Every structure is written in C-alpha cells, then in structure tokens.
Amino acid sequence: MKKTNGFIILMTLLPWLTVPFIGAKSLRRFLPSSIFMSLFLIAEGRFAEKKKWWWFPFNLKPNVLGKIQLSVLFLIKTLLLYGFQIIYEKSVSKLSSSK
C-alpha cells in the first residue's frame, strides 16, 4: 500500500512541473477558473460516491488535483488566446468576401 500511495502522490505532483510553460500572467488569469472546475469535479465525485455511481479505493484524488487542473489551465489558455482569434478571423474573412 505504501508503494501505491507514493505513486498517487507522484501522479499528483509531477504534472505541476509543467506550470512554467503556462507563464505567470496566464497562470494568474486562468487559475481561479481551473480551481473552480476542480472543486466542481471533487464535489461531483463525492456526490457520485454517495449515490454509489462509482467508488475510489483512495481518499486522494490525483486526477483532479494534478492532471485535470493543469489540463484545464492549458485548455482555457489555448481556447481563449487562440480559439477565439481563429473564430474572429473566419468571421472577418466571411464579411470581407461578401462585400
């Protein structure tokens, strides 16, 4: 069991090594939303455990605290910085071509 707990802690901490790739400005900007989404997933998981939809053999949830929170940070940064720019450019090109 000690080996498993060490592996879960490693899974939780290892993804945080990618934080420097996000950048300090983006981290400050998008961290509150990723924390909200992680807390929502934790609440959903606890609700699902009470309803017996699923169960976890560990109290520590490495996916929510590690991988999912950082994935949400990268996803929000990518969508908000590049996704809307692509949508904007497509709409502008449609408007200019229709004139």
VMD Tcl script that draws the C-alpha trace (Angstrom):
set ca {
  {0.00 0.00 0.00}
  {2.92 2.37 0.67}
  {4.12 1.93 -2.91}
  {0.66 2.78 -4.22}
  {0.39 5.91 -2.06}
  {3.79 7.08 -3.27}
  {2.69 6.53 -6.86}
  {-0.51 8.53 -6.30}
  {1.43 11.40 -4.73}
  {3.87 11.31 -7.66}
  {0.95 11.43 -10.11}
  {-0.36 14.47 -8.26}
  {2.90 16.42 -8.08}
  {4.59 15.51 -11.36}
  {2.22 17.43 -13.69}
  {2.90 20.62 -11.73}
  {6.37 20.69 -13.31}
  {4.68 21.95 -16.49}
  {3.46 25.17 -14.82}
  {6.42 27.26 -16.08}
  {5.23 26.60 -19.65}
  {1.94 28.34 -18.90}
  {3.52 31.64 -17.90}
  {2.94 33.80 -14.82}
  {0.41 36.13 -16.46}
  {-1.72 33.29 -17.83}
  {-1.46 31.42 -14.55}
  {-2.84 34.39 -12.60}
  {-5.53 34.89 -15.20}
  {-6.81 31.32 -15.51}
  {-6.03 29.74 -12.12}
  {-9.33 30.80 -10.46}
  {-11.40 29.15 -13.19}
  {-9.35 25.95 -13.07}
  {-9.66 25.83 -9.27}
  {-13.43 26.27 -9.62}
  {-13.63 23.45 -12.16}
  {-11.51 21.18 -9.95}
  {-13.67 21.90 -6.91}
  {-16.74 21.20 -9.01}
  {-15.27 17.85 -10.09}
  {-14.42 16.97 -6.49}
  {-18.00 17.78 -5.43}
  {-19.37 15.77 -8.33}
  {-17.15 12.83 -7.41}
  {-18.26 12.89 -3.78}
  {-21.90 13.09 -4.82}
  {-21.40 10.18 -7.20}
  {-19.71 8.13 -4.48}
  {-22.66 8.75 -2.13}
  {-25.08 7.67 -4.84}
  {-22.92 4.58 -5.49}
  {-22.30 5.56 -9.12}
  {-18.61 4.83 -8.64}
  {-16.05 4.45 -5.87}
  {-12.37 5.14 -5.37}
  {-10.11 2.96 -3.24}
  {-8.11 6.05 -2.14}
  {-9.06 9.28 -0.40}
  {-6.61 11.27 -2.50}
  {-7.87 12.10 -5.98}
  {-4.74 12.61 -8.12}
  {-6.62 13.21 -11.36}
  {-8.48 16.23 -10.03}
  {-5.59 17.74 -8.10}
  {-2.96 17.18 -10.74}
  {-3.69 16.26 -14.31}
  {-7.18 17.65 -14.69}
  {-6.48 21.04 -13.12}
  {-3.42 21.60 -15.28}
  {-5.19 20.29 -18.37}
  {-7.96 22.80 -17.74}
  {-5.37 25.58 -17.40}
  {-3.77 24.68 -20.73}
  {-7.16 24.21 -22.40}
  {-8.57 27.54 -21.24}
  {-5.39 29.34 -22.21}
  {-5.41 27.79 -25.67}
  {-9.10 28.37 -26.33}
  {-9.24 31.91 -25.04}
  {-5.99 33.07 -26.61}
  {-6.11 31.22 -29.93}
  {-9.58 29.72 -30.37}
  {-11.49 32.96 -30.40}
  {-8.84 34.53 -32.62}
  {-9.45 31.85 -35.25}
  {-13.23 32.34 -35.00}
  {-12.76 36.10 -35.32}
  {-10.53 35.76 -38.37}
  {-13.01 33.42 -40.07}
  {-15.92 35.77 -39.43}
  {-13.94 38.78 -40.69}
  {-12.91 36.92 -43.84}
  {-16.56 35.94 -44.50}
  {-17.68 39.55 -44.03}
  {-14.99 40.94 -46.30}
  {-15.63 38.35 -49.01}
  {-19.40 39.01 -49.01}
  {-18.94 42.74 -49.79}
}
mol new
graphics top color blue
foreach p $ca { graphics top sphere $p radius 0.5 }
foreach p [lrange $ca 0 end-1] q [lrange $ca 1 end] { graphics top cylinder $p $q radius 0.2 }
display resetview
